[in-house]
Amino acid sequence: QVQLVESGGGLVQPGGSLRLSCAAPGIIFSSSTMGWYRQAPGKQRESVATFTSGGNTDYADSVKGRFTISRDNAKNTVYLQMNSLKAEDTAVYYCSALYYSHTFWGQGTQVTVSS
């Protein structure tokens, strides 16, 4: 059974930084595409960043240059470093794994950007 466990959310002031972590002990990264999504109140869930099995990354235009997705193969963990945070980044952030044609989701972690 694949389980994704996010951590690292919280309250931060505009311009601040947070690092989200996603532990994925049941995933072989070389066979999966890992991603971070977010969902703000009243809005649809949207893709924020992805890290393919081949090591390619992709970002939503709204976060390019501010967010960085990375992975630690030894720890089976994916990270999302978020810098220069804005109020509009406030959302529940979800880790996802596309693994052998199945998509798995974490429980989500709240990120609130407010002064």
SULNOR-V688049 format. One record per residue. RES is the residue in one letter. PSI is psi in whole degrees, -180 to 180 (* if undefined). BURIAL is I if it has 16 or more other C-alpha atoms within 10 Angstrom, else O. Layout:
res:RES psi:PSI burial:BURIAL
res:RES psi:PSI burial:BURIAL
This chain:
res:Q psi:130 burial:O
res:V psi:130 burial:O
res:Q psi:134 burial:I
res:L psi:129 burial:I
res:V psi:114 burial:I
res:E psi:155 burial:I
res:S psi:166 burial:I
res:G psi:-4 burial:O
res:G psi:174 burial:I
res:G psi:-166 burial:O
res:L psi:131 burial:O
res:V psi:151 burial:I
res:Q psi:155 burial:O
res:P psi:137 burial:I
res:G psi:-9 burial:O
res:G psi:-176 burial:O
res:S psi:153 burial:I
res:L psi:153 burial:I
res:R psi:120 burial:I
res:L psi:146 burial:I
res:S psi:147 burial:I
res:C psi:108 burial:I
res:A psi:130 burial:I
res:A psi:69 burial:I
res:P psi:-21 burial:O
res:G psi:9 burial:O
res:I psi:137 burial:I
res:I psi:110 burial:O
res:F psi:-33 burial:I
res:S psi:-10 burial:O
res:S psi:16 burial:O
res:S psi:156 burial:I
res:T psi:120 burial:I
res:M psi:146 burial:I
res:G psi:163 burial:I
res:W psi:132 burial:I
res:Y psi:166 burial:I
res:R psi:154 burial:I
res:Q psi:118 burial:I
res:A psi:158 burial:I
res:P psi:129 burial:O
res:G psi:5 burial:O
res:K psi:162 burial:O
res:Q psi:156 burial:O
res:R psi:137 burial:O
res:E psi:151 burial:O
res:S psi:137 burial:I
res:V psi:-50 burial:I
res:A psi:147 burial:I
res:T psi:153 burial:I
res:F psi:110 burial:I
res:T psi:168 burial:I
res:S psi:-28 burial:I
res:G psi:-2 burial:O
res:G psi:7 burial:O
res:N psi:147 burial:O
res:T psi:154 burial:I
res:D psi:148 burial:O
res:Y psi:151 burial:I
res:A psi:147 burial:O
res:D psi:-33 burial:O
res:S psi:-16 burial:O
res:V psi:-3 burial:I
res:K psi:134 burial:O
res:G psi:-11 burial:O
res:R psi:-34 burial:O
res:F psi:148 burial:I
res:T psi:126 burial:I
res:I psi:140 burial:I
res:S psi:168 burial:I
res:R psi:150 burial:I
res:D psi:104 burial:O
res:N psi:-36 burial:O
res:A psi:-32 burial:O
res:K psi:-2 burial:O
res:N psi:48 burial:O
res:T psi:139 burial:I
res:V psi:143 burial:I
res:Y psi:155 burial:I
res:L psi:106 burial:I
res:Q psi:122 burial:O
res:M psi:117 burial:I
res:N psi:164 burial:I
res:S psi:49 burial:O
res:L psi:146 burial:I
res:K psi:162 burial:I
res:A psi:-36 burial:O
res:E psi:-5 burial:O
res:D psi:-6 burial:I
res:T psi:125 burial:I
res:A psi:171 burial:I
res:V psi:127 burial:I
res:Y psi:133 burial:I
res:Y psi:139 burial:I
res:C psi:143 burial:I
res:S psi:155 burial:I
res:A psi:122 burial:I
res:L psi:109 burial:I
res:Y psi:112 burial:I
res:Y psi:53 burial:O
res:S psi:5 burial:O
res:H psi:142 burial:O
res:T psi:127 burial:O
res:F psi:149 burial:O
res:W psi:147 burial:I
res:G psi:-179 burial:I
res:Q psi:-14 burial:O
res:G psi:150 burial:I
res:T psi:135 burial:I
res:Q psi:132 burial:I
res:V psi:123 burial:I
res:T psi:123 burial:I
res:V psi:111 burial:I
res:S psi:148 burial:I
res:S psi:* burial:O
